[in-house]
Amino acid sequence: MRISANVLSRGWTTALIAAGAIWLGASGVHAQSEGGFSFQVTAYKQAVAEQIGENDQMAAFYRAREFEPIWTGTSDADRARRSALVEAFDMADDHGLPVSRYNSDALMARMAGAQTDRDRGLLEVELSQTYLRFARDLQSGMLIPSKIDSDIKRKLPHRDAQMLLQRLTTEDPRAVMRSLPPKSPEYARLMRAKLKLEHRIQRGGWGMPVPTASLKPGNSGASVVALRNRLIKMGYLSRSLSSSYDETMQAAVQEFQEDHGLNPDGVAGSGTMRQINTSPESRLQSVMVAMERERWLNLPEGLGQRHVKVNLVNYHAQIFDDNKLTYQTKSVIGHQDPKRRTPEFSDVMEHMVINPSWYVPRSIIVNEYLPMLRGNPGAVGHLEIIDARGRVVSRGHGFAKYSARTFPFSMRQPPGPRNALGTVKFIFPNKYNIYLHDTPSQHLFAREVRTFSHGCIRLDDPHDFAYALLAKQEGDPVGFFKSVLNSRQETHVPLQTQVPVHLIYRTAFTQAKGQMNYRPDVYGRDKKIWNALVGAGVSLRTGRI
C-alpha cells in the first residue's frame, strides 16, 4: 500500500490504522510501504508527518529520505546546518528583514530543551519551515506586491522548497545561506548604502537642517555654514571653514541635484532645499524598500543578457547589455490619477511598429471623446471613427443618442506627423496595453516630474532607441529605420532576438560609481510598501551611540 502525502497530513496514525497499513508492535508503530517491507514509525517520524500538513514539497523531501532529520540529528552535518541557520538569522537585519520573524532565540531554546523523540520531530519541521520562510524572504521578498498596490503586477520569483531543502544535504550549509540573497550588483550596493546610512545615523546623522527656504551663489552667513556642514556630512563637500556660497559649494549642490533628479543649476532653491533637508532616516526607509523591490526582481533566469529597464520615477528608459548600460533616453510616464498610472511588470519586447496608427483605448473614447462628440460631431477631427467592419463612419448623423455603454465604434488616428504615438512604438504584448512610443509633445521632456501620459511610456529619443535595438540584427540600423519611416506605411518590424522589458519603480537606486540616487514617490507606492514592512516587523536600526 502506498502511503500518500495527503494521508500523512491528516490524523496520521489513526488514518493508517483504519486502513490496515500500520500496526502496533513491541518495538513501536510500524507501517507497510509500497514494496511490502515494513519500517518503524517512531514518535519522531509521526510528529514530522503530522506537522508537514499540506506542504507537498516538504513532504516529498522527507518521504524521499524516509523522514530522516537534517537539523535535529547528532551528526556533524546536522550540527553544521543548525549553526549555519542561526548565524544566517542573525544577519537578517542587515538585509532589512525582521530578526523577530525567525525567532532564533526561541528556536535555540527549543533545541536545548528537546527531550523526547516527539519534541525532536516537532522541532525538525519547525526548523525546516523557518528556514524556508527565511530563504524565500531573502530570495524573493517577504511581501506580496499586489496586496500592497494593485498596480504592482509583479509575481514573486519563488524557488522550489524541495530544492532549497535538498541543497542543505549536498552542499556546505554556510555556502547555501550565503547564496540566498540576490546576486545583482544593485542589491549589493543597496545593502552597503543601508549599512552606511545606519552608521551615519548612529553618529548624529547629517546634522541640523538648513534653516532657510533657499540659498544661491554669493550668499554668506549662518545658513550657508549650515548648508556647508550638511553637504560635508552627506559626502558632497570636503571639509572647509568657508562661510560663503562659492564655486566649490555650487559644484557640490549641482552634484547633489543630479543625484536627486533636479535641474543641476547649482542654486539651492526651495525644491533642492527640501531634498537637502530630508532626514537620513527617511532615506534609509527608501533604501530598505528598494532592497525588498530588488528581491521581487530576483528572477531565476536573470533580467536578460540584453534587457530594457524603465525606472518609472527616474523618468528614463535604459538598454543594458551584459549588465552594462549601453543606451538611455528620457521618458514620460502615466499621470498620478489612479486610472492613468503606469503599472509595474515584466514582459518581452517582440517587435516595433514604424509609422504606427493610434487605436484609441476604449476608456479614452467614452470618458474623453464621446462627451465632445455628443455636442459636436466634428470634434476631434484628426481621429477616424470606425465601425465593427473596419469602415470609416460618417459624422453627419451625430452621436448624441449614444452613451458610454452603447457607443458601438472604435477610433483611430492614422500614421502621420501629428499621431499621438509619433513615428514608432515598441511592443511587448501585455494585458495592460502598455508600450513604449514616440510622441509629438517633446516639450514635456524638459520637466523634472514627467507624469503626463495615460499609462504608456513616451520616449524622448525613440529613433536612437530603435537604432540601438536594431543594431543586433541590421548592418545599417539607421539606414534601415529611415527607409521604412520614409515609406509612410505602417510597418511591423520583428526583433530577431526578443528583449525582456522590466518596468520598475525605485525611489532609491545606486550608481556603479558615486552617491545614492533618490526620487520622489510620485504614486505613493513606496510609502505603502514601507508601512507593510513595518507591519511585518521591520524597523530602522538607528540607535545613536
N, C-alpha and C positions, 0 to 999 in steps of 0.2 A: 504494500500500500504506500502510495506517495504522500508524504507529509507536506501540505501546501503552506505557503506563507499566510494565506487567509485563515487557515485553521490555527496556525501558531499565534495569530493576532487576537484571538478571542477565547477566553476561558480555556487556556491551552490544555491543561491536564484533563479537565472534565470532558472536553470535547473529544479528545483522543481515547479516553477510557470508554466513552459511549460508543465510539466507532470500533472498538476492539483492537485498536492499533497499539495501545500501550498496556502494560500490566505492572503490578507491584511485585517486587521480589525481595528477598532478604537483603540484597545489596542496594536497593533503591528502586527508582522508577525506570522502566525500560520501554523502548519504542521499536517498532518494526519498520525498517527502511524499505525503499523500493526494491532492493536486491534480495530481501529476505533475511539479512542478518540483523541482529539487534545491537543497539548501543545504549549505554546507561544514560538516563535523563536525570542529572543531578539537580539539586536545588539551584545551583548556579545557572545551568542551562535553562531551566524552567523560568527563572527570573528574566534572563536575557530575552527568551522568546516572548514572554508576556509584555515586556516593555518596548519591544520593537514596534508593536502595533501595526499600522498600515504602511509603514515606511518600506516599500518594496525593495528599494535599492540597498538599504541597510540589511534587510532580511536576507537578500541574495548573498551579500558579503559574508554574513555569519553562517548561513547554511553551507556555503562553499568550504568553509573551514571547520565544519561540524561544531560551531559555536565556541571554538577555542578563543580565548581572550587575546587582545592586543595591548591592553592597558593594565589589567589587574593581575597578570601572572607574576611569577617570581623570577623570570629570566632577565638577563642583562638587556635584551631587546625591549622588554616591557618597561623596565626602569628608564631606559633611554627615551622611549616615547613619552612617558609621563613627565620626565624632566623637560623635554623639548616643548611640550604643550604648555606647561606652567610658565616657562620662560617666554613663550610667544604671547600668552595672555598679558604678561607684564609689559609688553611693548605695544599693546593695543592703543594706548593713549597717544603714542607718537603718530599713529595713523588717524587720529581724530575719532576713534571708536571708544565707547564707554567701557572701562575695565569692569564695572559692575555687571555688565551684560553677560560676562563669562564667569564671574564669581569664583575666581581661582582659590581664594582663601577658604571658602566653604567646601570646594572640591578637595582641597588638600586635607581639611579636617575630616572629611568623609573617608578619604583614603587611609588616614591614620586610624580611623575608628572602625573600619570594616572588620567584623569578627566572623561572620558566617558566610557560607557559600552563597546564600541568597543576597546578603549585603553586597558581596562581590559582583554578582550578576547585575544587580540594580545599578551599581556604580559603573560597571563596564559600559552599559548602554548610555548612562548619563554623560560619561566622558566622550563617547563617540558622537552623541548628539551635540554636545557643546563644541567639540572640535569642528563638526560640520557647519554649525552656525557661525563660528569664527571664520572658517575658511571662506564661506560664502560672503560674509560681510566684507572681508578683506579683498576678495577677488572681484565681486560684482555689486557691492553696495548693500547697506542694511535697510534702506528704504525702498518702497515700491513707487516708482516715479508717477505713474498715472493716478495714484491715490492722493498725491500732493497737488498736482495740477493736470487737468485733462488734456492740456496741450503738450505735455511731455509724453510723447508716444513711444518712448524707448523701452524695449524689453530687456530685462536683466540677463546678462550672459552667464547663467549658472552652469557650473561644471557638474559632471556626473558624481553623485555621492559615493557610489560603489568604487569608482576610480580613485576618489580622494582617500578613501579608507585603504584601498589596496596599495597605494603608493607608500603608506606607512610601513607596510610589511616587506617592501622590496628596496626601499631607499633609506638613506640616512634621515631620521625624522627631523633633525635640525635643518637640513637642506630642504626638506619638504616645506617646513614652516617659512623658510626664507623665500621660497619660490611663490608663495601665495599672493603677495601684493602685485598690482600692475607693474609691468616692466617698462612702461613708457618713460622717456626722458622727462615728460611733463609731470608725471606723478612724483618722480624723484626730486625734481626742482620744487614742486609744491610742498613736499614734505620738509625739505630744507628751509623753505620760506616760513613754514609753520614753526619749526624749532627756533629759527632766528627771531621771529616776532615774539614768541613766548619769552625768550631770553631778554629781549629788549623791554618788554612789559614788566618783567620781574625786576628790572633795574630802573624803573621810573618812566618807561615809555618814551615819547618824543618831547616831553616837557609840556609846558603850558601852551594852550592855543594862542595864536597871534591875535591880539586884542584890537583888531580893526577890520573893516569890511574890505579894504583894498589898499594896495601899495603899488608904486610904479618906480621905474628907474629915476634916480635923482633925489628920492626921498631919503630922510635920515631920522634918527631918533630911536626911542624905546621900542616902537613897533617893528622897526627894521631889525633891531637887535633880536627881538623875539622870533622874527621870521628866519634870521640867520641861524639862531640856535636850533630851531626846529629842522631846518634843512640839513644842518650838520648831523643831527641825530638820525635823520632819515637816510643819510648816506649820499646826499646830493651836493654837499659842500664840504670843503676841507676846513679844518679849524682856523678861525680868524678872529681878530679883535675889531674888525671894521664895523662901523655903525651906519654905513651908507649903502644905499641900493645901487651898487656899482656894476660894472660889466660882468664881473665874476658871479655876482648874485643873479644877474639877469640870465646868464647862461645856465645856472643851476635851475632857475624857475622854468626855463624853456625845456630842459631835460625832464623835469617833473611833469610839465604839461604834456609832453609827448607820451610819457608812460601812463597818462590818465585820459588819453583821448581828447585833449583840449587843444585849441589853437595855440601853437607854440610862439606866441608873440613876446614872451618874456615879461609881461605885465601881470602882476598878481591881482587880477580883478576879482569880482565877487565870486564867480564860478570857480576860479582857481583857488581862492582862499578857502572856500568851503571844502575843497578836496584836501588842501594842506592841513586844515583843522580837523579832518576826520580822524577819529581815535585809532590807535593801533589795535585795540580790542575789536573794533568794527572790521578792520582789515583782516584780522585773524579769523573772524567768522566767515568772511568771504573766501579765504583760503581753504578752510575746512569744508565748506560747501563745495568748492571746486574739486577737492580730493574725492568727495563722495561721487560727484558727477564723473570724474575720471574713472572711478571704479565701474560706473554704469557703462562706460565705453570700452571696457577691457575685454574686447571680443577675442575668443579663442583663435580666430583666423587673422587677427590684427585688423588695422584700418585699411589695408591695401597697399601694395608696393607703390602704386600711384593712386592718390585719392584727392578728393576735393573736400575741404573743410570750410564751413561758414560759421564763424562765431557771431551769432546774431547781434549781440550787444557791442561787439567791436566793429561792426559795420564793414567787414571785409570778407571777400571770398578768396580762398587760397588754394593753390595746387601744390601738392607735395609729391616728390619722387624719392623713394628710399628714405623717407622721414626727413628729407631736406626741402625747405620751402623754395620752389622754383618759379612761382608766379603768384601775384596777388593784385587785387583791384578793390576799390571801394564798393560798398553795397548799400542799398536801401531795403529795409525790412518792413513787416506789417505794422500798421498803426497800433497804438496802445488800446484802442477799442477792443473789448474781448472778442468780438466777432471777426476782427481783422488781424489778430496776432499771428505771427508765423509759428507753426508748431516745431517741435524738436523730434527728429527721427533720422534714421539712416536708410539709404536705398542705393540703387546702382544706376548711373547715367548710361543710357543706351544710345542716344542719338541727339543731334542738334537739328533745328529747323531754321533754314536761312530763308529770308523773306516770309515770315510767318503771318498767317491770319490770326486775329484775336477772336476767339469764340467766347463771348461774354458769359461769365458764370451766372447761373440762374439767380443766385442771391442778389447780384448787382442789377440784373434785369428787373426783378419785381420790386426791389427796395428803392432803387435809384432812378431807373429809366422809365418804368411803366407810369409812375405818377406824372412825369413830364409828358409822356406820350398821350395820356388821357386828356390833358389840357391842350396839347399842341401836337397833332400827328406828325408835324415836320421836325419835331425836336430830335436832337442827337442824329442829325442827318448824315454824319460820317459813318453811321452803322447801317448795315443791311439787316432787314427783318426777314427771317427765313421760316418757311413752313416745314411740316414734317417730311415733305418730299424733297426738301432742299431748294425750293423755288423762292425767289425774292418776292416779298409781299408788297403790294401797293399800299401806300399810306393814305390813299384817298378816302377809304371808308371810316377811318378813325379807329380809336381804341378805347373809347370811353366805357364801353359795355364790359370790359374785362377787369377782373380782379387779379390779385396775385395768384390765386388758386386756379383761375380759369384761363389765364393768358396762355395760348397754345403755341407761341412762336419762340424761336431762338433768335439770337442776334450775333452778327459777325462783322468785324472790321477787316476789310481786305488788306493785303500787303500794301505798303506804301510808306512814305516818309513820316506820316503822322500816326502810324499804327502805334497803339499803346504798348506793344511788345518790341517796338523798334525794328531792327533788321535781323535779329537772331534770338532764338530761345534754346535752352538746353534742358532736355527731358530725362528725368529719372522717374519712370511711371510710379505713381503712388495714389492711394485713395483720397489723399488730402488735396489733390490738384495743385501742388506746389511745384514750381520750377524756377530756374534762373533765366533772366532775359534782359535784353537791351531796353532802353527807354528814351523817349524824346525829351523827358524832363531832366536835363542834365544839371540844371541849377541846384537841384536838391543835394547833390554830392558835396557841395560846399558847406553844408550844415554839420555841426558837431553831432547832434542827435538826428538820426535819419530813419524815422518811423513814419512812413507815408503811404505804403502800399496796402493792398487788400489782403496781403499774406504772402504773395510770391516775392522773390528776391530780385531786385533790379541791380544791374552791374554798370559800373562807370565806364569800363573799357572792355565791352563784350567781344569786340573783334580780336583784341590781343588775347583774351581768354580763349577764344576759338582757335587762334593760331597755335597756342600752347597745347591744346588738346589734339589738334590735327597733326602736330609735328611728329607724333609717333607713327603716323600712317601715310603722310604725304611728303614727298620730296620737297615740294614748294607749297607749304601750307598757306602762305599769304596769297600767292597767285591762285591757288585752287579756290580759296574762300571768295576772293574778289570776282572770279569768273562766274561763280554760282550767284553771287549777290547781284552782279550786273545783268543777269538773265531776268531779274524781277519776277521770277517764278517761285512759288512756294516749293521748297526742296528739302526733303529729309535726307540727312547725311548720317549714316550709322557710324558709330565708333567701333572700329575693329576689335579693340580691347576695351571692354566696358569698365567704367571708372566708379568706384564707390563714392558716395556723397554723404557727408555727415553734417547735419545741421545741429550745432551745439549752442550752448548759452553759458558763457563763462564771464562773470563779473571780476574774477581774479584769474590771471593767466601769466605764464612766465615767458621769458626770452632765453635763448641759448646763452646770451651774454647780457649782463645789465640787470636792472632792477625789476621787481614785480610790476605788472600792469594791472590797473583796476578800472572798471567801467560801472556806470550807474545801472541799477537793477530796474530797467525800464518797464518790464512786465510784472515786477513784484514776485517773480518765481523763486529767487534765491532766499527771500525773506521767508517764504512758505517752507522751503527746504530746511532752513536753519531752525525754524520753530519745530518742525518734525524731528530733526536731530535732537534738539533739546528734550522733546517729549520722549525720545528713546533713550535718554540718559547721557547725552553728550554735554560736556561743559568745557569752558575755557580753562586751560591750565595756566593761570596768570598770577599765582601767588607772588607778591612782591617780597624781595629779600633786602 
